Structures are given as C-alpha cells and as structure tokens.
Amino acid sequence: MYRFVGFYQPRGPVRLCGSCGSSTDAPAGKLDVGVDTIQHCVEGLTYLLTESSKLMISELDFQDSINVLGFPDELNTVLLQLYLDSRKELRSVLSELAPKLPSYHSLEWRLDVQLASRSLRQQIKPTVTIKLHLNQNEDRTAQVLQTDPSTLLHLIQQLEQALGEMKTNHCRRIVRNMK
C-alpha cells in the first residue's frame, strides 16, 4: 500500500471510477505487484476517502483514523493531503448521487366503523384511513393508506421500539459520527 500511494501522486482532481480495469496494469508492472493488489489498494483508498468525506471527518479525526492503520508518517501525510484536496469534490459528487427522498408536510386521518351490512346485522369493522402529504422536489404528493387498528397499533409499537433503540449508547455513537 505504501509503495502504491507513494507511486500515485494525483496531478489534478481525483476522479471516481466504477472499475479500474486496464488502468491498473501499468502501476502493477512498475511496482512489480499483482493487478489484484493494485485494484484492492484503489478500492481501499476510494472507500477511505468517500466514507471520510461522507461523514465530514475533521482533519484531526482523519489523522487519528489512519494512524491506527500503522502506516509510516510520510504516508499518513500523503493520505491526509489527498483527503483534504479531494474532500469538497467528493462531497459534491456524493450529494448528486444521494437519492432525493420525500419529506413530511402534513397528515390527515379518519376512523371509519362499519356497524352492519346486509348479510351481517351486528358487525363492527373499524378502518383507519391516513392521508399523508409529502414534499418532493417542490411538488406536493399525497399517499392514502388504509389499515385496521390492530395493524396500526403494531406499527406504532415497532416505531416506538426503533425510537427507543436510538437512545442506546451504540446508536448515539453512530449518529454522532454521522454528523
């Protein structure tokens, strides 16, 4: 890895590519290592840089993260400079690739109860209808959901359980690192 990063000095902006293909043949020949080794190094560097950019890791946190890997100090300096130089471009590329999810606008609900029908005179059949208004790309959409109260209660319990798990130390640590 050290020889590869020392060999690879970016001359311009860092470009992300899906697969390296034949672009790994020349460095592999010059460094006298296998093409798979070069490809794994590129994938590792790509992962390190994209995850660090995605999480907006500070310079100090990035240094702490790569110091754990046990690389020499000059390699750590090269990796830090590569991260600092490509961080803004990587964030812009990642923001373009991120899916645009709808956001909550408002909610309407109604409880309908069917008390009887022609065939059954004493039938109680409750139904909850929910109309969820969402914003997506400056457009408003509405989704109508219909369920029975027992399924709605189960959904509420599952959501409350998920919110409870968010209060655990493990989840708090993850969320803190995501910011």
Biotite code that builds the C-alpha atoms (Angstrom):
import biotite.structure as struc

atoms = struc.array([
    struc.Atom([0.000, 0.000, 0.000], chain_id="A", res_id=1, res_name="MET", atom_name="CA", element="C"),
    struc.Atom([2.770, 2.414, 0.913], chain_id="A", res_id=2, res_name="TYR", atom_name="CA", element="C"),
    struc.Atom([4.572, 1.938, -2.389], chain_id="A", res_id=3, res_name="ARG", atom_name="CA", element="C"),
    struc.Atom([1.300, 2.395, -4.259], chain_id="A", res_id=4, res_name="PHE", atom_name="CA", element="C"),
    struc.Atom([0.335, 5.641, -2.523], chain_id="A", res_id=5, res_name="VAL", atom_name="CA", element="C"),
    struc.Atom([3.881, 6.909, -2.894], chain_id="A", res_id=6, res_name="GLY", atom_name="CA", element="C"),
    struc.Atom([3.714, 5.996, -6.586], chain_id="A", res_id=7, res_name="PHE", atom_name="CA", element="C"),
    struc.Atom([0.291, 7.555, -7.055], chain_id="A", res_id=8, res_name="TYR", atom_name="CA", element="C"),
    struc.Atom([0.548, 11.313, -6.814], chain_id="A", res_id=9, res_name="GLN", atom_name="CA", element="C"),
    struc.Atom([-2.632, 12.892, -8.200], chain_id="A", res_id=10, res_name="PRO", atom_name="CA", element="C"),
    struc.Atom([-1.824, 15.555, -10.777], chain_id="A", res_id=11, res_name="ARG", atom_name="CA", element="C"),
    struc.Atom([-5.318, 17.021, -10.878], chain_id="A", res_id=12, res_name="GLY", atom_name="CA", element="C"),
    struc.Atom([-8.693, 16.495, -9.263], chain_id="A", res_id=13, res_name="PRO", atom_name="CA", element="C"),
    struc.Atom([-9.400, 12.970, -8.063], chain_id="A", res_id=14, res_name="VAL", atom_name="CA", element="C"),
    struc.Atom([-11.838, 11.122, -10.305], chain_id="A", res_id=15, res_name="ARG", atom_name="CA", element="C"),
    struc.Atom([-14.051, 8.316, -9.049], chain_id="A", res_id=16, res_name="LEU", atom_name="CA", element="C"),
    struc.Atom([-14.434, 5.342, -11.337], chain_id="A", res_id=17, res_name="CYS", atom_name="CA", element="C"),
    struc.Atom([-16.520, 2.193, -11.045], chain_id="A", res_id=18, res_name="GLY", atom_name="CA", element="C"),
    struc.Atom([-13.864, -0.297, -12.033], chain_id="A", res_id=19, res_name="SER", atom_name="CA", element="C"),
    struc.Atom([-10.255, 0.364, -12.764], chain_id="A", res_id=20, res_name="CYS", atom_name="CA", element="C"),
    struc.Atom([-9.816, -2.250, -15.497], chain_id="A", res_id=21, res_name="GLY", atom_name="CA", element="C"),
    struc.Atom([-6.714, -1.750, -17.626], chain_id="A", res_id=22, res_name="SER", atom_name="CA", element="C"),
    struc.Atom([-5.677, 1.388, -15.707], chain_id="A", res_id=23, res_name="SER", atom_name="CA", element="C"),
    struc.Atom([-4.205, -0.886, -13.006], chain_id="A", res_id=24, res_name="THR", atom_name="CA", element="C"),
    struc.Atom([-1.903, -2.761, -15.406], chain_id="A", res_id=25, res_name="ASP", atom_name="CA", element="C"),
    struc.Atom([0.725, -0.015, -15.736], chain_id="A", res_id=26, res_name="ALA", atom_name="CA", element="C"),
    struc.Atom([1.137, 0.673, -11.989], chain_id="A", res_id=27, res_name="PRO", atom_name="CA", element="C"),
    struc.Atom([1.207, -3.074, -11.291], chain_id="A", res_id=28, res_name="ALA", atom_name="CA", element="C"),
    struc.Atom([4.056, -3.532, -13.765], chain_id="A", res_id=29, res_name="GLY", atom_name="CA", element="C"),
    struc.Atom([6.047, -0.570, -12.455], chain_id="A", res_id=30, res_name="LYS", atom_name="CA", element="C"),
    struc.Atom([5.615, -1.576, -8.803], chain_id="A", res_id=31, res_name="LEU", atom_name="CA", element="C"),
    struc.Atom([6.141, -5.289, -9.507], chain_id="A", res_id=32, res_name="ASP", atom_name="CA", element="C"),
    struc.Atom([2.917, -6.345, -7.761], chain_id="A", res_id=33, res_name="VAL", atom_name="CA", element="C"),
    struc.Atom([-0.214, -8.088, -8.962], chain_id="A", res_id=34, res_name="GLY", atom_name="CA", element="C"),
    struc.Atom([-3.087, -6.280, -10.632], chain_id="A", res_id=35, res_name="VAL", atom_name="CA", element="C"),
    struc.Atom([-5.411, -7.523, -7.856], chain_id="A", res_id=36, res_name="ASP", atom_name="CA", element="C"),
    struc.Atom([-3.209, -5.849, -5.248], chain_id="A", res_id=37, res_name="THR", atom_name="CA", element="C"),
    struc.Atom([-3.411, -2.522, -7.082], chain_id="A", res_id=38, res_name="ILE", atom_name="CA", element="C"),
    struc.Atom([-7.161, -2.867, -7.505], chain_id="A", res_id=39, res_name="GLN", atom_name="CA", element="C"),
    struc.Atom([-7.600, -3.620, -3.785], chain_id="A", res_id=40, res_name="HIS", atom_name="CA", element="C"),
    struc.Atom([-5.473, -0.575, -2.920], chain_id="A", res_id=41, res_name="CYS", atom_name="CA", element="C"),
    struc.Atom([-7.589, 1.642, -5.162], chain_id="A", res_id=42, res_name="VAL", atom_name="CA", element="C"),
    struc.Atom([-10.803, 0.246, -3.684], chain_id="A", res_id=43, res_name="GLU", atom_name="CA", element="C"),
    struc.Atom([-9.463, 0.742, -0.147], chain_id="A", res_id=44, res_name="GLY", atom_name="CA", element="C"),
    struc.Atom([-8.420, 4.332, -0.853], chain_id="A", res_id=45, res_name="LEU", atom_name="CA", element="C"),
    struc.Atom([-11.763, 5.038, -2.507], chain_id="A", res_id=46, res_name="THR", atom_name="CA", element="C"),
    struc.Atom([-13.634, 3.635, 0.478], chain_id="A", res_id=47, res_name="TYR", atom_name="CA", element="C"),
    struc.Atom([-11.473, 5.569, 2.958], chain_id="A", res_id=48, res_name="LEU", atom_name="CA", element="C"),
    struc.Atom([-11.894, 8.862, 1.112], chain_id="A", res_id=49, res_name="LEU", atom_name="CA", element="C"),
    struc.Atom([-15.615, 8.535, 0.345], chain_id="A", res_id=50, res_name="THR", atom_name="CA", element="C"),
    struc.Atom([-16.593, 7.447, 3.855], chain_id="A", res_id=51, res_name="GLU", atom_name="CA", element="C"),
    struc.Atom([-14.457, 10.169, 5.424], chain_id="A", res_id=52, res_name="SER", atom_name="CA", element="C"),
    struc.Atom([-15.990, 12.776, 3.116], chain_id="A", res_id=53, res_name="SER", atom_name="CA", element="C"),
    struc.Atom([-19.495, 11.442, 3.664], chain_id="A", res_id=54, res_name="LYS", atom_name="CA", element="C"),
    struc.Atom([-19.108, 11.695, 7.442], chain_id="A", res_id=55, res_name="LEU", atom_name="CA", element="C"),
    struc.Atom([-17.371, 15.102, 7.199], chain_id="A", res_id=56, res_name="MET", atom_name="CA", element="C"),
    struc.Atom([-14.479, 13.912, 9.324], chain_id="A", res_id=57, res_name="ILE", atom_name="CA", element="C"),
    struc.Atom([-12.213, 16.674, 10.556], chain_id="A", res_id=58, res_name="SER", atom_name="CA", element="C"),
    struc.Atom([-8.506, 16.740, 9.778], chain_id="A", res_id=59, res_name="GLU", atom_name="CA", element="C"),
    struc.Atom([-7.632, 15.562, 13.297], chain_id="A", res_id=60, res_name="LEU", atom_name="CA", element="C"),
    struc.Atom([-10.157, 12.690, 13.210], chain_id="A", res_id=61, res_name="ASP", atom_name="CA", element="C"),
    struc.Atom([-8.861, 11.592, 9.804], chain_id="A", res_id=62, res_name="PHE", atom_name="CA", element="C"),
    struc.Atom([-5.297, 11.554, 11.125], chain_id="A", res_id=63, res_name="GLN", atom_name="CA", element="C"),
    struc.Atom([-6.392, 9.512, 14.142], chain_id="A", res_id=64, res_name="ASP", atom_name="CA", element="C"),
    struc.Atom([-8.208, 7.077, 11.849], chain_id="A", res_id=65, res_name="SER", atom_name="CA", element="C"),
    struc.Atom([-5.222, 6.444, 9.579], chain_id="A", res_id=66, res_name="ILE", atom_name="CA", element="C"),
    struc.Atom([-2.681, 6.367, 12.428], chain_id="A", res_id=67, res_name="ASN", atom_name="CA", element="C"),
    struc.Atom([-4.403, 3.210, 13.678], chain_id="A", res_id=68, res_name="VAL", atom_name="CA", element="C"),
    struc.Atom([-3.525, 1.511, 10.375], chain_id="A", res_id=69, res_name="LEU", atom_name="CA", element="C"),
    struc.Atom([0.181, 1.592, 11.246], chain_id="A", res_id=70, res_name="GLY", atom_name="CA", element="C"),
    struc.Atom([1.473, 3.324, 8.107], chain_id="A", res_id=71, res_name="PHE", atom_name="CA", element="C"),
    struc.Atom([4.660, 5.429, 8.197], chain_id="A", res_id=72, res_name="PRO", atom_name="CA", element="C"),
    struc.Atom([4.281, 9.147, 8.961], chain_id="A", res_id=73, res_name="ASP", atom_name="CA", element="C"),
    struc.Atom([5.045, 10.302, 5.414], chain_id="A", res_id=74, res_name="GLU", atom_name="CA", element="C"),
    struc.Atom([2.326, 8.019, 4.014], chain_id="A", res_id=75, res_name="LEU", atom_name="CA", element="C"),
    struc.Atom([-0.112, 9.383, 6.594], chain_id="A", res_id=76, res_name="ASN", atom_name="CA", element="C"),
    struc.Atom([0.805, 12.894, 5.436], chain_id="A", res_id=77, res_name="THR", atom_name="CA", element="C"),
    struc.Atom([0.200, 11.955, 1.785], chain_id="A", res_id=78, res_name="VAL", atom_name="CA", element="C"),
    struc.Atom([-3.164, 10.366, 2.640], chain_id="A", res_id=79, res_name="LEU", atom_name="CA", element="C"),
    struc.Atom([-4.183, 13.414, 4.685], chain_id="A", res_id=80, res_name="LEU", atom_name="CA", element="C"),
    struc.Atom([-3.262, 15.773, 1.846], chain_id="A", res_id=81, res_name="GLN", atom_name="CA", element="C"),
    struc.Atom([-5.161, 13.591, -0.636], chain_id="A", res_id=82, res_name="LEU", atom_name="CA", element="C"),
    struc.Atom([-8.208, 13.712, 1.640], chain_id="A", res_id=83, res_name="TYR", atom_name="CA", element="C"),
    struc.Atom([-8.010, 17.480, 2.134], chain_id="A", res_id=84, res_name="LEU", atom_name="CA", element="C"),
    struc.Atom([-7.576, 18.104, -1.602], chain_id="A", res_id=85, res_name="ASP", atom_name="CA", element="C"),
    struc.Atom([-10.464, 15.872, -2.695], chain_id="A", res_id=86, res_name="SER", atom_name="CA", element="C"),
    struc.Atom([-12.924, 16.330, 0.189], chain_id="A", res_id=87, res_name="ARG", atom_name="CA", element="C"),
    struc.Atom([-15.077, 19.081, -1.373], chain_id="A", res_id=88, res_name="LYS", atom_name="CA", element="C"),
    struc.Atom([-15.288, 17.398, -4.769], chain_id="A", res_id=89, res_name="GLU", atom_name="CA", element="C"),
    struc.Atom([-16.172, 14.059, -3.193], chain_id="A", res_id=90, res_name="LEU", atom_name="CA", element="C"),
    struc.Atom([-18.942, 15.667, -1.114], chain_id="A", res_id=91, res_name="ARG", atom_name="CA", element="C"),
    struc.Atom([-20.427, 17.319, -4.187], chain_id="A", res_id=92, res_name="SER", atom_name="CA", element="C"),
    struc.Atom([-20.352, 14.036, -6.150], chain_id="A", res_id=93, res_name="VAL", atom_name="CA", element="C"),
    struc.Atom([-21.876, 12.142, -3.215], chain_id="A", res_id=94, res_name="LEU", atom_name="CA", element="C"),
    struc.Atom([-24.637, 14.738, -2.805], chain_id="A", res_id=95, res_name="SER", atom_name="CA", element="C"),
    struc.Atom([-25.532, 14.385, -6.501], chain_id="A", res_id=96, res_name="GLU", atom_name="CA", element="C"),
    struc.Atom([-25.678, 10.601, -6.160], chain_id="A", res_id=97, res_name="LEU", atom_name="CA", element="C"),
    struc.Atom([-27.789, 10.644, -2.980], chain_id="A", res_id=98, res_name="ALA", atom_name="CA", element="C"),
    struc.Atom([-31.459, 9.821, -3.519], chain_id="A", res_id=99, res_name="PRO", atom_name="CA", element="C"),
    struc.Atom([-33.874, 12.709, -3.075], chain_id="A", res_id=100, res_name="LYS", atom_name="CA", element="C"),
    struc.Atom([-36.325, 11.418, -0.500], chain_id="A", res_id=101, res_name="LEU", atom_name="CA", element="C"),
    struc.Atom([-39.734, 12.987, 0.124], chain_id="A", res_id=102, res_name="PRO", atom_name="CA", element="C"),
    struc.Atom([-40.261, 14.999, 3.295], chain_id="A", res_id=103, res_name="SER", atom_name="CA", element="C"),
    struc.Atom([-43.292, 15.227, 5.575], chain_id="A", res_id=104, res_name="TYR", atom_name="CA", element="C"),
    struc.Atom([-45.747, 18.085, 5.053], chain_id="A", res_id=105, res_name="HIS", atom_name="CA", element="C"),
    struc.Atom([-48.990, 17.144, 6.828], chain_id="A", res_id=106, res_name="SER", atom_name="CA", element="C"),
    struc.Atom([-51.201, 14.240, 7.860], chain_id="A", res_id=107, res_name="LEU", atom_name="CA", element="C"),
    struc.Atom([-54.960, 13.711, 7.801], chain_id="A", res_id=108, res_name="GLU", atom_name="CA", element="C"),
    struc.Atom([-56.680, 10.715, 9.349], chain_id="A", res_id=109, res_name="TRP", atom_name="CA", element="C"),
    struc.Atom([-60.160, 9.297, 9.633], chain_id="A", res_id=110, res_name="ARG", atom_name="CA", element="C"),
    struc.Atom([-61.674, 6.398, 11.586], chain_id="A", res_id=111, res_name="LEU", atom_name="CA", element="C"),
    struc.Atom([-64.473, 4.549, 9.777], chain_id="A", res_id=112, res_name="ASP", atom_name="CA", element="C"),
    struc.Atom([-66.554, 1.924, 11.521], chain_id="A", res_id=113, res_name="VAL", atom_name="CA", element="C"),
    struc.Atom([-68.873, -0.396, 9.626], chain_id="A", res_id=114, res_name="GLN", atom_name="CA", element="C"),
    struc.Atom([-71.602, -1.394, 12.084], chain_id="A", res_id=115, res_name="LEU", atom_name="CA", element="C"),
    struc.Atom([-73.655, -3.695, 9.899], chain_id="A", res_id=116, res_name="ALA", atom_name="CA", element="C"),
    struc.Atom([-74.108, -4.958, 6.388], chain_id="A", res_id=117, res_name="SER", atom_name="CA", element="C"),
    struc.Atom([-76.944, -6.631, 4.514], chain_id="A", res_id=118, res_name="ARG", atom_name="CA", element="C"),
    struc.Atom([-75.681, -10.084, 5.378], chain_id="A", res_id=119, res_name="SER", atom_name="CA", element="C"),
    struc.Atom([-74.430, -9.440, 8.931], chain_id="A", res_id=120, res_name="LEU", atom_name="CA", element="C"),
    struc.Atom([-76.529, -7.219, 11.139], chain_id="A", res_id=121, res_name="ARG", atom_name="CA", element="C"),
    struc.Atom([-74.191, -6.858, 14.104], chain_id="A", res_id=122, res_name="GLN", atom_name="CA", element="C"),
    struc.Atom([-70.766, -6.483, 12.628], chain_id="A", res_id=123, res_name="GLN", atom_name="CA", element="C"),
    struc.Atom([-68.182, -3.998, 13.861], chain_id="A", res_id=124, res_name="ILE", atom_name="CA", element="C"),
    struc.Atom([-65.367, -3.455, 11.389], chain_id="A", res_id=125, res_name="LYS", atom_name="CA", element="C"),
    struc.Atom([-63.148, -0.416, 12.144], chain_id="A", res_id=126, res_name="PRO", atom_name="CA", element="C"),
    struc.Atom([-60.810, 1.007, 9.487], chain_id="A", res_id=127, res_name="THR", atom_name="CA", element="C"),
    struc.Atom([-58.236, 3.774, 9.846], chain_id="A", res_id=128, res_name="VAL", atom_name="CA", element="C"),
    struc.Atom([-57.569, 5.869, 6.740], chain_id="A", res_id=129, res_name="THR", atom_name="CA", element="C"),
    struc.Atom([-54.475, 8.064, 6.689], chain_id="A", res_id=130, res_name="ILE", atom_name="CA", element="C"),
    struc.Atom([-53.683, 10.653, 4.042], chain_id="A", res_id=131, res_name="LYS", atom_name="CA", element="C"),
    struc.Atom([-50.010, 11.584, 4.143], chain_id="A", res_id=132, res_name="LEU", atom_name="CA", element="C"),
    struc.Atom([-48.980, 14.768, 2.331], chain_id="A", res_id=133, res_name="HIS", atom_name="CA", element="C"),
    struc.Atom([-45.329, 14.809, 1.207], chain_id="A", res_id=134, res_name="LEU", atom_name="CA", element="C"),
    struc.Atom([-42.985, 17.340, -0.406], chain_id="A", res_id=135, res_name="ASN", atom_name="CA", element="C"),
    struc.Atom([-40.594, 16.095, -3.057], chain_id="A", res_id=136, res_name="GLN", atom_name="CA", element="C"),
    struc.Atom([-38.625, 18.398, -5.360], chain_id="A", res_id=137, res_name="ASN", atom_name="CA", element="C"),
    struc.Atom([-41.003, 21.338, -4.776], chain_id="A", res_id=138, res_name="GLU", atom_name="CA", element="C"),
    struc.Atom([-44.008, 19.102, -5.645], chain_id="A", res_id=139, res_name="ASP", atom_name="CA", element="C"),
    struc.Atom([-46.664, 18.016, -3.184], chain_id="A", res_id=140, res_name="ARG", atom_name="CA", element="C"),
    struc.Atom([-47.928, 14.478, -3.339], chain_id="A", res_id=141, res_name="THR", atom_name="CA", element="C"),
    struc.Atom([-50.444, 12.589, -1.217], chain_id="A", res_id=142, res_name="ALA", atom_name="CA", element="C"),
    struc.Atom([-50.359, 8.939, -0.227], chain_id="A", res_id=143, res_name="GLN", atom_name="CA", element="C"),
    struc.Atom([-53.514, 7.295, 1.106], chain_id="A", res_id=144, res_name="VAL", atom_name="CA", element="C"),
    struc.Atom([-53.025, 4.403, 3.494], chain_id="A", res_id=145, res_name="LEU", atom_name="CA", element="C"),
    struc.Atom([-55.770, 2.240, 4.936], chain_id="A", res_id=146, res_name="GLN", atom_name="CA", element="C"),
    struc.Atom([-55.423, -0.310, 7.723], chain_id="A", res_id=147, res_name="THR", atom_name="CA", element="C"),
    struc.Atom([-57.206, -1.877, 10.634], chain_id="A", res_id=148, res_name="ASP", atom_name="CA", element="C"),
    struc.Atom([-56.483, -0.664, 14.194], chain_id="A", res_id=149, res_name="PRO", atom_name="CA", element="C"),
    struc.Atom([-54.550, -3.788, 15.250], chain_id="A", res_id=150, res_name="SER", atom_name="CA", element="C"),
    struc.Atom([-52.056, -3.393, 12.383], chain_id="A", res_id=151, res_name="THR", atom_name="CA", element="C"),
    struc.Atom([-51.760, 0.309, 13.170], chain_id="A", res_id=152, res_name="LEU", atom_name="CA", element="C"),
    struc.Atom([-51.017, -0.489, 16.838], chain_id="A", res_id=153, res_name="LEU", atom_name="CA", element="C"),
    struc.Atom([-48.347, -2.990, 15.757], chain_id="A", res_id=154, res_name="HIS", atom_name="CA", element="C"),
    struc.Atom([-46.787, -0.346, 13.501], chain_id="A", res_id=155, res_name="LEU", atom_name="CA", element="C"),
    struc.Atom([-46.799, 2.177, 16.364], chain_id="A", res_id=156, res_name="ILE", atom_name="CA", element="C"),
    struc.Atom([-45.106, -0.359, 18.676], chain_id="A", res_id=157, res_name="GLN", atom_name="CA", element="C"),
    struc.Atom([-42.407, -1.068, 16.091], chain_id="A", res_id=158, res_name="GLN", atom_name="CA", element="C"),
    struc.Atom([-41.747, 2.653, 15.572], chain_id="A", res_id=159, res_name="LEU", atom_name="CA", element="C"),
    struc.Atom([-41.599, 3.248, 19.341], chain_id="A", res_id=160, res_name="GLU", atom_name="CA", element="C"),
    struc.Atom([-39.135, 0.352, 19.660], chain_id="A", res_id=161, res_name="GLN", atom_name="CA", element="C"),
    struc.Atom([-36.963, 1.875, 16.909], chain_id="A", res_id=162, res_name="ALA", atom_name="CA", element="C"),
    struc.Atom([-37.039, 5.256, 18.663], chain_id="A", res_id=163, res_name="LEU", atom_name="CA", element="C"),
    struc.Atom([-36.087, 3.534, 21.920], chain_id="A", res_id=164, res_name="GLY", atom_name="CA", element="C"),
    struc.Atom([-33.118, 1.875, 20.233], chain_id="A", res_id=165, res_name="GLU", atom_name="CA", element="C"),
    struc.Atom([-31.969, 5.297, 19.023], chain_id="A", res_id=166, res_name="MET", atom_name="CA", element="C"),
    struc.Atom([-31.453, 6.248, 22.681], chain_id="A", res_id=167, res_name="LYS", atom_name="CA", element="C"),
    struc.Atom([-28.904, 3.491, 23.275], chain_id="A", res_id=168, res_name="THR", atom_name="CA", element="C"),
    struc.Atom([-25.230, 4.426, 23.573], chain_id="A", res_id=169, res_name="ASN", atom_name="CA", element="C"),
    struc.Atom([-24.327, 2.412, 20.474], chain_id="A", res_id=170, res_name="HIS", atom_name="CA", element="C"),
    struc.Atom([-26.792, 4.293, 18.247], chain_id="A", res_id=171, res_name="CYS", atom_name="CA", element="C"),
    struc.Atom([-25.835, 7.652, 19.757], chain_id="A", res_id=172, res_name="ARG", atom_name="CA", element="C"),
    struc.Atom([-22.202, 6.956, 18.911], chain_id="A", res_id=173, res_name="ARG", atom_name="CA", element="C"),
    struc.Atom([-23.120, 6.098, 15.319], chain_id="A", res_id=174, res_name="ILE", atom_name="CA", element="C"),
    struc.Atom([-25.270, 9.210, 14.915], chain_id="A", res_id=175, res_name="VAL", atom_name="CA", element="C"),
    struc.Atom([-22.531, 11.384, 16.425], chain_id="A", res_id=176, res_name="ARG", atom_name="CA", element="C"),
    struc.Atom([-20.041, 10.027, 13.882], chain_id="A", res_id=177, res_name="ASN", atom_name="CA", element="C"),
    struc.Atom([-22.501, 10.613, 11.033], chain_id="A", res_id=178, res_name="MET", atom_name="CA", element="C"),
    struc.Atom([-22.697, 14.334, 11.789], chain_id="A", res_id=179, res_name="LYS", atom_name="CA", element="C"),
])
